[in-house]
């Protein structure tokens, strides 16, 4: 991941991320999330939490939830901590594929969100990342992954992102024991960027 880009542009990115409502952005899989929001003391892990929008939603809408927000870009993480204020969110500076500090918590999660995270990793790290995520998932939990597909080569280079073929993701997930229970392809970008489309997948352990 190009952490330099996200640290340098942290203020603008934080404003951009926080300007989009969680339920609007994630409307397509919200029906799968609601049972976990109702569950008492459900555990949520937001990997690549950015400025905290999604982690804050889990903290505000869950039933006495336990929320962990992971963000590798230190400046963006600090902005997320400020945004979440006194909410009970445990922030970590950590990253895939290892998630070393997250693993040290000794916690397993009902919902693990990877929103535009895997694009920041080299292709070789795809399976190790999904392996780690699977190891952190509670039985009956879900892994939510959004993939960014972009034709803007310059923007991809600046952000340090790669396009990942859907077939690559599904194959890697199957190899790591994950079954796709929901798939939504080719969503338009919420910021109106014509070169970018989004694909959303929800997985459970087979």
C-alpha positions as CSV (number, residue, x, y, z in Angstrom):
1,X,0.0,0.0,0.0
2,X,1.2,3.5,-0.8
3,X,0.8,4.9,2.7
4,X,2.6,8.2,1.6
5,X,-0.4,9.1,-0.6
6,X,-2.9,8.5,2.2
7,X,-0.9,10.3,4.8
8,X,-0.3,13.3,2.5
9,X,-3.9,13.6,1.4
10,X,-5.4,12.5,4.7
11,X,-7.5,15.7,5.3
12,X,-9.1,15.7,1.9
13,X,-9.7,11.9,1.9
14,X,-11.2,12.0,5.4
15,X,-13.7,14.7,4.3
16,X,-14.5,12.7,1.2
17,X,-15.0,9.4,3.0
18,X,-17.1,10.9,5.8
19,X,-19.3,12.8,3.3
20,X,-20.9,9.5,2.1
21,X,-23.5,7.9,4.3
22,X,-22.8,4.3,5.3
23,X,-26.3,3.0,4.5
24,X,-26.2,4.6,1.1
25,X,-22.8,3.3,0.2
26,X,-23.4,-0.2,1.5
27,X,-27.1,-0.5,0.7
28,X,-26.7,-3.6,-1.4
29,X,-25.6,-5.8,1.5
30,X,-27.2,-4.0,4.4
31,X,-29.8,-6.8,4.8
32,X,-27.0,-9.2,5.5
33,X,-25.5,-6.9,8.2
34,X,-28.7,-6.2,10.2
35,X,-28.8,-9.5,12.1
36,X,-25.3,-8.8,13.4
37,X,-26.2,-5.3,14.4
38,X,-29.1,-6.8,16.5
39,X,-26.9,-9.4,18.0
40,X,-25.8,-8.6,21.6
41,X,-22.0,-7.8,21.8
42,X,-21.3,-8.7,18.2
43,X,-17.7,-8.1,17.1
44,X,-16.9,-6.0,14.1
45,X,-13.5,-5.6,12.4
46,X,-13.0,-2.8,9.9
47,X,-9.7,-3.3,8.0
48,X,-8.6,-0.2,6.1
49,X,-10.9,1.9,8.3
50,X,-9.7,5.2,6.8
51,X,-11.3,8.1,8.7
52,X,-13.6,5.9,10.6
53,X,-17.0,6.2,8.9
54,X,-17.8,2.5,8.9
55,X,-16.4,1.8,12.3
56,X,-18.5,4.6,13.7
57,X,-21.6,3.2,12.1
58,X,-21.0,-0.2,13.7
59,X,-20.4,1.4,17.1
60,X,-23.5,3.6,16.9
61,X,-25.9,1.0,15.5
62,X,-24.7,-2.3,17.1
63,X,-26.2,-3.8,20.3
64,X,-23.3,-3.2,22.7
65,X,-20.8,-4.0,20.0
66,X,-17.0,-4.6,20.1
67,X,-15.4,-2.6,17.2
68,X,-11.8,-2.8,16.0
69,X,-10.7,-0.3,13.3
70,X,-7.4,-1.1,11.5
71,X,-5.7,1.6,9.4
72,X,-2.1,1.5,8.3
73,X,-1.8,5.2,7.3
74,X,-0.9,6.9,10.6
75,X,-2.2,10.3,9.7
76,X,-5.5,9.0,8.4
77,X,-5.8,6.8,11.5
78,X,-5.4,9.8,13.8
79,X,-8.1,11.6,11.9
80,X,-10.3,8.5,12.4
81,X,-9.6,8.5,16.1
82,X,-10.6,12.1,16.3
83,X,-13.8,11.6,14.3
84,X,-14.9,8.6,16.4
85,X,-14.3,10.6,19.6
86,X,-15.3,8.8,22.7
87,X,-17.1,5.9,21.0
88,X,-15.8,2.5,22.1
89,X,-13.7,1.8,19.0
90,X,-10.3,0.1,19.4
91,X,-7.9,1.6,16.8
92,X,-4.8,-0.2,15.5
93,X,-2.1,0.7,13.1
94,X,-1.9,-2.6,11.3
95,X,-2.1,-4.1,7.8
96,X,-2.7,-7.2,5.7
97,X,-1.6,-9.8,4.9
98,X,-0.3,-10.4,8.5
99,X,-2.6,-8.3,10.7
100,X,-0.1,-9.0,13.5
101,X,-1.4,-6.6,16.1
102,X,-5.0,-7.5,15.3
103,X,-4.2,-11.2,15.8
104,X,-2.6,-10.3,19.2
105,X,-6.0,-9.2,20.5
106,X,-7.0,-12.8,20.6
107,X,-10.5,-11.9,19.3
108,X,-12.6,-13.4,16.6
109,X,-15.2,-11.4,14.7
110,X,-18.8,-11.7,13.4
111,X,-18.3,-9.1,10.6
112,X,-15.0,-8.3,8.9
113,X,-15.1,-5.5,6.4
114,X,-12.5,-5.0,3.7
115,X,-13.6,-2.0,1.7
116,X,-11.2,-1.3,-1.1
117,X,-8.4,-2.9,0.8
118,X,-7.3,-5.8,-1.2
119,X,-6.6,-3.5,-4.2
120,X,-3.7,-2.1,-2.2
121,X,-1.9,-5.4,-2.0
122,X,0.3,-7.2,-4.5
123,X,-1.5,-10.2,-6.1
124,X,0.8,-12.7,-4.2
125,X,-0.7,-11.4,-0.9
126,X,-4.3,-12.1,-1.9
127,X,-4.5,-15.7,-0.5
128,X,-2.4,-15.0,2.6
129,X,-4.7,-12.1,3.4
130,X,-7.8,-14.2,3.0
131,X,-6.3,-16.9,5.1
132,X,-5.7,-14.4,7.9
133,X,-9.2,-13.0,7.6
134,X,-10.7,-16.5,7.7
135,X,-8.7,-17.3,10.9
136,X,-10.2,-14.2,12.5
137,X,-13.8,-14.9,11.6
138,X,-16.3,-16.4,14.0
139,X,-18.4,-19.4,12.9
140,X,-21.4,-18.0,11.1
141,X,-19.8,-14.6,10.6
142,X,-19.4,-12.8,7.3
143,X,-16.5,-11.2,5.3
144,X,-17.5,-8.2,3.2
145,X,-15.1,-7.2,0.4
146,X,-15.4,-4.4,-2.1
147,X,-13.0,-4.3,-5.1
148,X,-12.1,-1.2,-6.9
149,X,-11.8,-1.5,-10.7
150,X,-10.2,1.5,-12.3
151,X,-9.0,2.4,-15.8
152,X,-7.1,5.5,-14.5
153,X,-3.6,4.2,-14.6
154,X,-2.1,7.4,-13.2
155,X,-4.5,7.4,-10.2
156,X,-3.8,3.7,-9.6
157,X,-0.1,4.4,-9.5
158,X,-0.4,7.4,-7.1
159,X,-2.6,5.4,-4.7
160,X,-0.5,2.2,-5.1
161,X,-3.5,0.1,-6.1
162,X,-3.9,-2.8,-8.5
163,X,-7.0,-4.2,-10.3
164,X,-7.9,-7.6,-9.1
165,X,-9.9,-9.9,-11.5
166,X,-13.1,-11.2,-10.0
167,X,-12.1,-14.7,-10.9
168,X,-8.8,-14.3,-9.0
169,X,-10.7,-13.2,-5.8
170,X,-13.3,-16.0,-6.0
171,X,-10.6,-18.6,-6.6
172,X,-8.5,-17.4,-3.8
173,X,-11.5,-17.3,-1.5
174,X,-12.5,-20.8,-2.4
175,X,-9.0,-22.0,-1.7
176,X,-9.1,-20.5,1.8
177,X,-12.5,-22.1,2.6
178,X,-14.7,-19.1,1.9
179,X,-18.0,-19.4,0.0
180,X,-19.6,-16.4,-1.7
181,X,-23.1,-15.8,-0.5
182,X,-23.7,-12.4,-2.2
183,X,-22.2,-10.7,-5.2
184,X,-22.9,-7.3,-6.8
185,X,-20.8,-6.3,-9.8
186,X,-20.1,-3.1,-11.6
187,X,-21.5,-0.4,-9.4
188,X,-20.9,3.1,-10.4
189,X,-18.5,5.2,-8.3
190,X,-20.2,7.2,-5.6
191,X,-18.0,10.2,-6.3
192,X,-18.8,10.3,-10.0
193,X,-15.4,9.1,-11.3
194,X,-16.3,7.5,-14.7
195,X,-13.1,5.4,-14.8
196,X,-13.9,3.6,-11.6
197,X,-16.4,0.8,-10.8
198,X,-17.0,-1.2,-7.7
199,X,-17.7,-4.9,-7.0
200,X,-19.0,-6.2,-3.7
201,X,-18.8,-9.7,-2.3
202,X,-20.0,-11.3,0.9
203,X,-18.4,-14.5,2.1
204,X,-18.9,-17.1,4.8
205,X,-16.8,-20.1,5.8
206,X,-17.8,-23.1,3.8
